[in-house]
Amino acid sequence: MKLLECTMCLLLILLISLHGVYPECSSKTSCSSCMSEPTCAWCKATGSDITQRCSPRDNVDTTCPQSDVVDNPSLIKITVDKPLSPDSANNQFVQISPQAVSMNLRPGKPEKIQFEVAHAKQFPVDLYFLMDLSWSMRKSRDNLASLGGKIIAAIKKKTENLTTGFGSFVEKNLPPFTSSIPEFNCATTNKNCAPPYSFHHKSNLADITADQFKNSVLESPLAGNVDDPEGALDALMQVMVCGERIGWRNNARKIIILATDRDFHFALDGKLVGILTPNDGTCHLNDTGNGSGYYTHGELLDYPSISHISSVAQSSNYIIIFAVIKRYKEIYEALTQRISGSYVDILTADGANIINIVENKYEEITTSIKVSAGNTGDEVGVKFFTDCNNGDQVLGNQCNNIPLGTAVQFTAEVNISRCLQSPQTVTIFPVGLNENLTITIQSNCDCACSQPGEEGYAENAEECSGVGTLSCGQCACNQGFYGKKCECGGLGEQRTEAACKDENGIVCSGRGQCVCGLCDCFEDRLGSVYGSVCQCDDWTCPQVDGVKCGGNGDCDCGECKCFPGWKGESCNCQEDDGVCVSPYDGEVCSGNGECRCGKCVCSIVEGSNNLYVGDFCEINPAGQGLCAELSACVECQVFNSGPEKGMCEFCKFETVLMEASEVELYDFDLGSPCTAKNSRGCSFTYSVKLNQTGEAWVVLHTRDGVKQKCPDLVTPLGIGAGALILLIGLLSILFYKCYIVIDDRRQYASFLKEADRMKSGVNQNASELYKSPITRLEN
């Protein structure tokens, strides 16, 4: 008996678990909707013994013949496949292969396509120098002019097909960005200081000599302004959109070097000078002769937004290198996170290292291969895998230190979240190159058995009582007929009404009518009503901000079926715990909490009633806080000592050195600065900040290059020796004083004793000093 009870319990648990795992299949009432679920298959067989047509693939109704199971596969076809050609005498390079692919996908069933990328040798390069020529950059301008020939020669060692151009920018000539008093714009009355301008294009891209480049730079006007940020984005937009005017080539690697010593204005800053018209992203250069010209709409249009700059840069494959002074490096690093294919490097105060920046970044660009996907939208997801020619493939989209002409194989995993209404086109491209792999994606949700002329489709079919169309095993009855096999006609009568009642005995859940033993659900303005007894609908689901399932899932019979990457009752929680990984130690919520819906929920500190605090639960309120958490790694990286010695590579940040006077220019997190002692007993000070990319920025304070402050042993020893001598002197005086007092008391007591003896007349002559006053004479 007990064995039977256990068997029944296991069977019940199995049925419940199967229902919990595959609830989406049973709710699908058509073949096309069944194909929208990756784990479901459809049975198109005819007959009344088919109880459930849409079932899990591994659990298709056993009464369904295998030949009648509809399970649309994903299909991949390569349509254009030119081989890689990194070497070409006529510049007909092919740097990505294949070039076009068509994919028919089932939602939720990702498919992979392999492709190769190789950077071409002697690939054409268009190099445009865009320089801040405000008055503070005058030394940098002169250095660029003198080093131009060396820069051109260095790039031509990599490719002889090089064109070079030059332009400059300052600021919109409107107060309060500039002053109407010229002397206020420049720090001098030098006649070489021109009126402020937004952008000046000096020379078109061309194969020029060192002297020609030097003349272009030196002939460009220096100007000034009165606020710190400059109009860099205004100029950058014109350089990118004036392609025909500047001379950009479609088949070249397009590189822009933007050099500045200041911050930048961006969209809506124009309101400060009364400009309300958004930047239109079109070319507005006049003609001042020899191809040069000024930006004419600087005082009419607002600055472009960062997203606008990124969109234009990505659509035309521009590579942007920001050469900025150290003070603004962090700001421009945050900017590169928003602009695909952009880099940042530190420019010295006089700009003398510009040649090193160009050479190093060009080497980095040409020896690294990075791929990206565009036009994915909300319905298409793409992941990249590569082995970088080192073995097994791992998740990633970039390979470094790849010699020119060497092919690297990537794999793109493509997935769709739902059935597509129309074909989608996704482009995969190497960043910085004007070549791509075009993937045309269609959803394979339509079933062949629902198409006229295909097997499984028949009009006025015998299986439908001759008054309906058989489609994928189901009958679509002609007007005036209804029923599972169109067996009901006219008004008919309600038969086997018990089959239409829900668990509460209500016919069709009160949302339909029973027709021939089947529920015919009513239409509702809110959505669809369905189910064997009309018990389901697609709108009674949890909402987030008034949107069903937060827009991240489908409502199915009162429950949210979340799209990939989302979870929770209302699909408002991201599954990826990566946003909760602490930048300090690399653990989720620093190991002191758990990630819920993309945020850390901190746990209780062991042995207390306090919770860990901080965005990543990194701070113990009863301890020394973040300073104590990071001091071991800082000591390891800077002094190669401490408890973490030999394990610096496990630290999740890199400590940088900065003079204390420079540190004061930055705002650091609460609790900074931190002071700690290393194993030598020397103290060191550092500050911590989470930057805009979510990474820890740790700065060690230095004073004239000195990293630590060690205790001064000479002064304490001198003070100690002096104190010891003083103590010995005091003790000597004390001992001498005590001796004098004791001796005086001893002699005084002796005196008193002698005096007593004299008074008593006893033995008065005992003293050698005593002489009697009486003299006796005798004959």
LINSULNOR-V199318 format. One line per field, one symbol per residue. phi: phi as a letter, one per 30 degrees, with the letter a starting at -180 (. if undefined). burial: I if it has 16 or more other C-alpha atoms within 10 Angstrom, else O. Layout:
phi=???
burial=???
This chain:
phi=.ddddddddddddddddddddcddddddcbddddddcdccbcccdckddddbdcbeedbdeddceedcdcbeddbbbdcbbdddbdcadcicdbcbbdcbbcbccdeicdbcbcbbbbdddhdebccccccdcdedcdddddddddceddddddddddaddbbbbbabbbaddbdcdbcdcedddcdaceddddddbdabdcbddadcddddddddddddddbbaccddcdddedddddddcddddjdcdccdcbccccacbdbdbeiddddciccdddcibdbcdccjiidacddcdcccdddddddeddddddchdcccccbdedceddddddddccdibbbbdcdecidcdddddddddddddcccbcbcbididccbbccbachickddbdlbbbchcdeiddbccbcccbbcadddbdcccccbddjccbacccccbdccdcddcceicdjcadhdddchibacdbhicccddejbajechdcbhdibdchdddcdddcicdhhibabdbhibdcdddbddlccajdbhdcbcbdbecbhicehiicacdbhibdcddejbajechccddddddcddddbicdhhicabdbhibdcdcddeibcccdbjechdccddccideddcdddddddcchbjdceibddddcbbdccadeddeddcccdejddcbbcdddidcbbbbbadddcicdccbddbbhiddbbcdddddedddddddddeddddddedddddddddddddddddddddddddddidhdddddddbddcccbbd
burial=OOOOOOOOOOOOOOOOOOOOOIIIIIIIIIIIIIIIIIIIIIIIIIOOOOOIIIIIIOOIIOOIOOOIIIIIOIOIOOOOOOOIIIIOOOIOIIIIIIIIIIIIIIIIIIIIIOIIIIIIIIIIIIIIIIIIIIIIIIOIIIIIIIIIIOIIOIIOOIOOOIIIIIIIIIIIIIOOIIIOOIOOIIOOOOOOIIIIIIIIIIIIIIOIOIOOIIOIIOOIIIIIIIOOIIIIIIIIIIIIIIOOIIIIOOIIIIIIIIIIIIIIIIIIIIOOOOIOOOIOIOIOIOOOOOOIIIIIIIIOIIIIIOOIIIOIIIOIIIIIIIIIIOOIIOOIIOIIOOIIIIIIIIIOIIIIIIIOIIOOOIOOIIIIIIIIIOOIOOOIIIIIIIIIOOOOOOOIIIIOOIOIIOIIIIIIIIIIIIIIOOOIIIIIIIIIIIIIIIIIIIIIIIIIIIOOOOOIIIIIIOIIIIIIIIIIIIIIIIOOIIIIIIIIIOOOOOOOIOIIIIOOOOIIIOIIIIIIIIIIIOOOOOOOIIIIIIIIIIIIIIIOOOOIIIIIIIIIIOIIIIIIOIIOOIIIIIIOIOIIIIIIIIIIIIIIIIIOIIIIIIIOIOOOOOIIIIOIIIIIOOOOIIIOIIIIIIIIIIOIIIOIOOOIOOIIIOIOIIIIOOIOOOOIOOOOIIOIIIOOOOOIIIIIIOOOOOOIIIIIIIOOOOIIOOOOOOOOOOOOOOOOOOOOOOOOOOOOOOOOOOOOOOOOOOOOOOOOOOOOOOOOOOOOOOOOOOOOOOO
